[in-house]
Amino acid sequence: MELIKKTTILFEPELYQQLASLAHDRQSSVGELVRSACRSQYGLATTRARVAAVAEMAAMSLPTGSVEEIKRQSMPPVGPLP
């Protein structure tokens, strides 16, 4: 992705240190953390990312049907009470 717009964000020192540490742990940059957080928080996913997410969900083997049918498929049967 080409980055063509620049902005300046001021952080208090403790928050910046936490972000820098997290970025280091994730082998990322503070800028990428902020961009990712914005996409997540405000639902700003690209069309490509949305299509990939739909394809990922379609590939899953999930129960389908009415709520009652899904509950039966998802929960173990309950035995008789003592």
C-alpha positions in Angstrom: 0.0 0.0 0.0 1.4 3.4 -1.0 1.4 5.9 1.9 0.8 9.4 0.5 -0.7 11.4 3.4 1.1 12.5 6.5 -0.3 13.6 9.9 1.2 14.4 13.2 -0.2 12.9 16.4 0.9 13.9 19.8 1.0 11.2 22.5 1.8 11.4 26.2 5.2 9.8 26.9 3.7 6.7 28.6 1.3 5.9 25.9 3.9 6.3 23.2 6.3 4.0 25.1 3.6 1.4 25.3 2.9 1.7 21.6 6.6 1.6 20.7 7.0 -1.6 22.9 3.9 -3.2 21.3 5.2 -2.3 17.8 8.6 -3.8 18.6 7.0 -7.0 19.9 4.9 -7.3 16.7 7.8 -6.4 14.5 5.8 -3.4 13.2 5.9 0.4 13.5 3.9 2.7 15.7 2.4 4.1 12.4 1.2 0.7 11.3 -0.3 0.1 14.8 -2.2 3.4 14.5 -3.4 2.6 10.9 -4.5 -0.9 12.0 -6.3 0.5 15.0 -8.1 3.0 12.9 -9.2 0.4 10.4 -10.5 -1.9 13.3 -12.2 0.9 15.3 -13.9 2.6 12.4 -14.6 -0.4 10.1 -12.3 1.0 7.4 -11.3 -2.3 5.8 -10.4 -2.2 2.1 -12.6 -4.1 -0.4 -9.9 -6.6 -0.8 -9.8 -7.3 2.9 -13.6 -7.6 3.1 -13.6 -10.1 0.2 -10.9 -12.1 1.8 -12.8 -12.2 5.1 -16.0 -13.4 3.3 -14.0 -16.1 1.5 -12.4 -17.2 4.8 -15.8 -17.5 6.5 -17.3 -19.3 3.5 -14.5 -21.9 3.8 -15.4 -22.6 7.5 -17.5 -25.6 8.4 -20.1 -23.8 10.5 -23.5 -25.1 11.6 -26.4 -23.7 9.7 -30.2 -23.8 10.3 -32.6 -22.5 12.9 -31.4 -21.4 16.3 -32.6 -24.6 17.9 -30.8 -26.7 15.3 -27.6 -24.8 15.8 -27.8 -25.2 19.6 -28.3 -28.9 19.2 -25.3 -29.2 16.9 -23.1 -27.0 19.1 -23.9 -28.3 22.6 -23.4 -31.8 23.9 -26.7 -33.6 24.8 -27.7 -33.3 28.4 -28.2 -36.5 30.3 -31.1 -37.2 32.7 -30.9 -35.6 36.1 -30.1 -37.9 39.1 
